[in-house]
Amino acid sequence: MNRNDFNVKANLKQVRLSGLSFWLTVLLVISLLSAVGLGWLVQSIIIALALLPVLAIVAVFGLQWWIRRKLVQDSCPVCGFEFVGFKDSTLNCPSCGERLQVSNGQFERSTPSGTIDVQATDVSVKTLDTSVMPSTSSEPKDEGTGQV
């Protein structure tokens, strides 16, 4: 008998015993569960299945409550575009690109330190009648004679 034949026979024994050990393990688990009782296992599965929809409903309402608490809906102070942002965060306006800070439930412009923020006011301009306007020629006129 050569050495390879011995290795093949040993491997075959291992394969046969591995199937036997699987069935012995299954038999041991079944006997243990029958000795302890399967009622607790069935009841725990039923309870878990009953709690799953309740847990899903609680999760949906909890998530809605959290989102309402964290989100702020306001308009951009620069362009007036209305959008939503998270409280106490910095974001850019999707319309004009202005950098905004969310604080006290509203959007405020966030300017870098050292920048002076100036509020511009629009001043309407009226045109003057040309007959009332003085002459714009660069030559001085003598008012008494009308000669230069």
Buried (B, 14 or more C-beta within 10 A) or exposed (E): EEEEEEEEEEEEEEEEEEEEEEEEEEEEEEEEEEEEEEEEEEEEEEEEEEEEEEEEEEEEEEEEEEEEEEEBEBBBEBEEEEBEBEEEEEBEBEBEEBEBBBBEEEBEBBEEEEEEEEEEEEEEEEEEEEEEEEEEEEEEEEEEEEEE
